[in-house]
Amino acid sequence: MDKLIDALGKGKVSTSLAERKLYSYDATPIPIEREVPGAVVFPEKHEDVVKLVEVCYEENIPIFPRGAGSGLTGGAVPTDRKGVVVSFERMTHFSVDVDNATAEVEPGVVTYDFQRYVEKLGLFYPPDPSSFKYSTIGGNIAENAGGPRCLKYGVTREYVLGIEAVIKEGKVIRTGNPILKDVAGYDITKLFVGSEGTLGLLTRATLKLIPKPPARATALALFDSLEDVGKAVTKIMTSGIFPSALEFMDRDAIRAVEEYKPVGLPKDVEALLLIEVDGPQSAVKEQVNQVGSLLESMGVRVRLAPSEEEASKLWTARKNLGPALGNLRTGKINEDIVFPRTYLAQALPKLREIARKYDLLMVIFGHIGDGNLHVNFLYDKANREEEERAEKAVDEVFELALSYHGSITGEHGVGLTKKKFLKWQFGDTGYELLKGIKLIFDPKNLFNPGKMVEL
Ligand SMILES: Cc1cc2nc3c(=O)[nH]c(=O)nc-3n(C[C@H](O)[C@H](O)[C@H](O)COP(=O)(O)OP(=O)(O)OC[C@H]3O[C@@H](n4cnc5c(N)ncnc54)[C@H](O)[C@@H]3O)c2cc1C
């Protein structure tokens, strides 16, 4: 600790118990293995991070990187009391090259702040995790975060052109450039995206920006059967119209948001779809009407949001789902599995069967356009027996996703909570490769040890 303070200066290393305790949590809603770290470090520039890693590598100190701590799988949580949490909240500088439509961004920049800034310049940074108002670019890159708009625009990975990171022994790696085409060598940039802090510390990213779409329009579709939702999604996605978002809420999700902050969603339906199209003003009106007619021809009731305000109310309802579910029960396991779209019509009723088998309250919502569903099991935390049933049900949910060639996670990452399931998805050979990659960047296993890959 003395070495760290010497290297970085006292103001950047906190050993206060209060701070150490506060930085030992993230937003993971279930109990996880967690320790109070030895210190919390607040680097202010790239050089601080280099010095920090040099000391930690010399002294074998585990390093737990942290953005805003909004992760849901324990990614930013320290698991070793000898370790240090590295909070990037003071590294918030960014600059935009408007002519080149790129930006250089430090990891602690809050995604929303960055998005608002570039939108004033007529540019657009699409990745929109629901946590965008507080989560950071660094955390989004480490988790390869996504949200509703990623259906049309792709997830964080699509917008990272290059990175600067500090890896083993304080060595610095810089990849990519502010260019759109680059096929030189292995794609280390993309490998770093989604690596959950296990390969090194990101200190800067070069991001791609695109022109801001001038207009958007929203429609609400109401369903009496879950199977029809799956069919409707396939119909829309093969109609020649590419929605900018296609979000799903089942009946319990609708009830939960209506009880939390009512916006007038009908509570007597089995499910709803929120559909957004964007583009030039004239095109969006026409396209949203076309989607409406297509769904009506399937017997689905459709409402078009008459104004921006109405549309924004609907999207707020969708974004309120996280806290709304918190009101239903004291415990929640929220998984974010992915199915190929064509299997949704079969998979949705099967998910309901799992909930019935374990006699659990289950709420499903999510980015159904890309097959990414948030499956939530809600239970009473004080009831250990019910919690165990929820854990068993989760195993079956992952088995179901993998049996349909899907994924155990489309957004939240693996962290601590999904390690066992990552092995299921990768198989022995794939898992060996993951371990090998980790060791090339971090032979002492000091960067976020115990997360994602078990060495
Ligand atoms: C209400 C709510 C809604 C959410 N909705 C979504 C959603 O729609 N889509 C989605 O994808 N996620 C969602 N999340 C999860 C979470 O917000 C994302 O994973 C987000 O990207 C985490 O960002 P963060 O800044 O909070 O990072 P943290 O949680 O602090 O860290 C996340 C991971 O990044 C690593 N990390 C952070 N900074 C660095 C760095 N500089 N270098 C190396 N590693 C680093 C950490 O070690 C950790 O492994 C949601 C969370 C909440 C609470």
The ligand as an SDF file (V2000), in Angstrom:
LIG
                    3D

 53 58  0  0  0  0  0  0  0  0999 V2000
  -31.1560   -1.3240  -14.0080 C   0  0  0  0  0  0  0  0  0  0  0  0
  -30.0690   -1.9180  -14.8670 C   0  0  0  0  0  0  0  0  0  0  0  0
  -30.3190   -2.1140  -16.2100 C   0  0  0  0  0  0  0  0  0  0  0  0
  -29.3210   -2.6710  -17.0240 C   0  0  0  0  0  0  0  0  0  0  0  0
  -29.5990   -2.8360  -18.3330 N   0  0  0  0  0  0  0  0  0  0  0  0
  -28.6530   -3.3190  -19.1580 C   0  0  0  0  0  0  0  0  0  0  0  0
  -28.9020   -3.4490  -20.5550 C   0  0  0  0  0  0  0  0  0  0  0  0
  -29.9640   -3.1000  -21.0620 O   0  0  0  0  0  0  0  0  0  0  0  0
  -27.9130   -3.9470  -21.3290 N   0  0  0  0  0  0  0  0  0  0  0  0
  -26.6970   -4.3170  -20.8140 C   0  0  0  0  0  0  0  0  0  0  0  0
  -25.8320   -4.7330  -21.5880 O   0  0  0  0  0  0  0  0  0  0  0  0
  -26.4560   -4.2330  -19.4940 N   0  0  0  0  0  0  0  0  0  0  0  0
  -27.3800   -3.7350  -18.6550 C   0  0  0  0  0  0  0  0  0  0  0  0
  -27.1210   -3.6140  -17.3200 N   0  0  0  0  0  0  0  0  0  0  0  0
  -25.8470   -4.1090  -16.7750 C   0  0  0  0  0  0  0  0  0  0  0  0
  -24.7330   -3.0450  -16.6580 C   0  0  0  0  0  0  0  0  0  0  0  0
  -25.2730   -1.7580  -16.5420 O   0  0  0  0  0  0  0  0  0  0  0  0
  -23.7960   -3.1180  -17.8520 C   0  0  0  0  0  0  0  0  0  0  0  0
  -23.0720   -4.3240  -17.8190 O   0  0  0  0  0  0  0  0  0  0  0  0
  -22.8030   -1.9670  -17.9180 C   0  0  0  0  0  0  0  0  0  0  0  0
  -22.0260   -2.0940  -19.0960 O   0  0  0  0  0  0  0  0  0  0  0  0
  -21.8450   -1.9050  -16.7400 C   0  0  0  0  0  0  0  0  0  0  0  0
  -21.1860   -0.6590  -16.7710 O   0  0  0  0  0  0  0  0  0  0  0  0
  -20.5300   -0.0530  -15.4480 P   0  0  0  0  0  0  0  0  0  0  0  0
  -19.8350    1.2190  -15.8310 O   0  0  0  0  0  0  0  0  0  0  0  0
  -21.5040    0.0440  -14.3600 O   0  0  0  0  0  0  0  0  0  0  0  0
  -19.4270   -1.1500  -15.1410 O   0  0  0  0  0  0  0  0  0  0  0  0
  -19.1770   -2.0110  -13.8230 P   0  0  0  0  0  0  0  0  0  0  0  0
  -20.4160   -2.7260  -13.4140 O   0  0  0  0  0  0  0  0  0  0  0  0
  -18.5020   -1.1730  -12.8230 O   0  0  0  0  0  0  0  0  0  0  0  0
  -18.1380   -3.0620  -14.4040 O   0  0  0  0  0  0  0  0  0  0  0  0
  -18.5310   -3.9970  -15.3560 C   0  0  0  0  0  0  0  0  0  0  0  0
  -17.3050   -4.8160  -15.7820 C   0  0  0  0  0  0  0  0  0  0  0  0
  -16.4020   -3.9630  -16.4470 O   0  0  0  0  0  0  0  0  0  0  0  0
  -15.0990   -4.0510  -15.8890 C   0  0  0  0  0  0  0  0  0  0  0  0
  -14.4910   -2.7410  -16.0890 N   0  0  0  0  0  0  0  0  0  0  0  0
  -15.0190   -1.5230  -15.8020 C   0  0  0  0  0  0  0  0  0  0  0  0
  -14.1760   -0.5540  -16.1910 N   0  0  0  0  0  0  0  0  0  0  0  0
  -13.0880   -1.1600  -16.7440 C   0  0  0  0  0  0  0  0  0  0  0  0
  -11.8630   -0.7050  -17.3310 C   0  0  0  0  0  0  0  0  0  0  0  0
  -11.5800    0.5920  -17.4450 N   0  0  0  0  0  0  0  0  0  0  0  0
  -10.9850   -1.6250  -17.7740 N   0  0  0  0  0  0  0  0  0  0  0  0
  -11.2380   -2.9530  -17.6890 C   0  0  0  0  0  0  0  0  0  0  0  0
  -12.3740   -3.4330  -17.1530 N   0  0  0  0  0  0  0  0  0  0  0  0
  -13.2900   -2.5570  -16.6880 C   0  0  0  0  0  0  0  0  0  0  0  0
  -15.3680   -4.4500  -14.4410 C   0  0  0  0  0  0  0  0  0  0  0  0
  -14.2670   -5.0950  -13.8620 O   0  0  0  0  0  0  0  0  0  0  0  0
  -16.5370   -5.3900  -14.6060 C   0  0  0  0  0  0  0  0  0  0  0  0
  -16.0790   -6.6760  -14.9440 O   0  0  0  0  0  0  0  0  0  0  0  0
  -28.0710   -3.0580  -16.4700 C   0  0  0  0  0  0  0  0  0  0  0  0
  -27.8420   -2.8360  -15.1050 C   0  0  0  0  0  0  0  0  0  0  0  0
  -28.8080   -2.2770  -14.3230 C   0  0  0  0  0  0  0  0  0  0  0  0
  -28.5230   -2.0490  -12.8760 C   0  0  0  0  0  0  0  0  0  0  0  0
  1  2  1  0
  2  3  1  0
  2 52  2  0
  3  4  2  0
  4  5  1  0
  4 50  1  0
  5  6  2  0
  6  7  1  0
  6 13  1  0
  7  8  2  0
  7  9  1  0
  9 10  1  0
 10 11  2  0
 10 12  1  0
 12 13  2  0
 13 14  1  0
 14 15  1  0
 14 50  1  0
 15 16  1  0
 16 17  1  0
 16 18  1  0
 18 19  1  0
 18 20  1  0
 20 21  1  0
 20 22  1  0
 22 23  1  0
 23 24  1  0
 24 25  2  0
 24 26  1  0
 24 27  1  0
 27 28  1  0
 28 29  2  0
 28 30  1  0
 28 31  1  0
 31 32  1  0
 32 33  1  0
 33 34  1  0
 33 48  1  0
 34 35  1  0
 35 36  1  0
 35 46  1  0
 36 37  1  0
 36 45  1  0
 37 38  2  0
 38 39  1  0
 39 40  1  0
 39 45  2  0
 40 41  1  0
 40 42  2  0
 42 43  1  0
 43 44  2  0
 44 45  1  0
 46 47  1  0
 46 48  1  0
 48 49  1  0
 50 51  2  0
 51 52  1  0
 52 53  1  0
M  END
$$$$
